[in-house]
Amino acid sequence: MDSLGNRSLIRLLEACIGELPEKNRDLLVLHYQKQMAVAEISAGSASGVSTVYERLHKIRTTLSRCIHRKLAAGS
């Protein structure tokens, strides 16, 4: 994919992240921007490790569907 296509996908991803509930955005920040391990996130919250993994999976699925929906709509 060319750089224009990559930039378009990044914009779509950013838009979809913006549509997430704040607690989901916060989890993404911890895991992907601050590069915290799932066990570390779990230890700092009331959630178990498996719950954090499940939440990340659901968030990624939600983001994927959002991007595909926006691509199909021509956004």
WOLIN-V422898 format. One record per residue. RES is the residue in three letters. SS is DSSP state (@ for helix, = for strand, . for the rest). Layout:
RES/SS + RES/SS
This chain:
MET/. + ASP/. + SER/@ + LEU/@ + GLY/@ + ASN/@ + ARG/@ + SER/@ + LEU/@ + ILE/@ + ARG/@ + LEU/@ + LEU/@ + GLU/@ + ALA/@ + CYS/@ + ILE/@ + GLY/@ + GLU/@ + LEU/. + PRO/. + GLU/@ + LYS/@ + ASN/@ + ARG/@ + ASP/@ + LEU/@ + LEU/@ + VAL/@ + LEU/@ + HIS/@ + TYR/@ + GLN/@ + LYS/. + GLN/. + MET/. + ALA/. + VAL/@ + ALA/@ + GLU/@ + ILE/@ + SER/@ + ALA/@ + GLY/. + SER/. + ALA/. + SER/. + GLY/. + VAL/@ + SER/@ + THR/@ + VAL/@ + TYR/@ + GLU/@ + ARG/@ + LEU/@ + HIS/@ + LYS/@ + ILE/@ + ARG/@ + THR/@ + THR/@ + LEU/@ + SER/@ + ARG/@ + CYS/@ + ILE/@ + HIS/@ + ARG/@ + LYS/@ + LEU/@ + ALA/@ + ALA/@ + GLY/. + SER/.
